[in-house]
Amino acid sequence: MKAENQSIDWLYMIILGAYYDAFINLQK
């Protein structure tokens, strides 16, 4: 596993989390 992949991994998780939060807020 490369360090680059880990950096992209946490960045992907942050973006995914932001989209998830927006989705939940739209459902309210």
Order of alpha helices (4+ residues) and beta strands (2+ residues): alpha
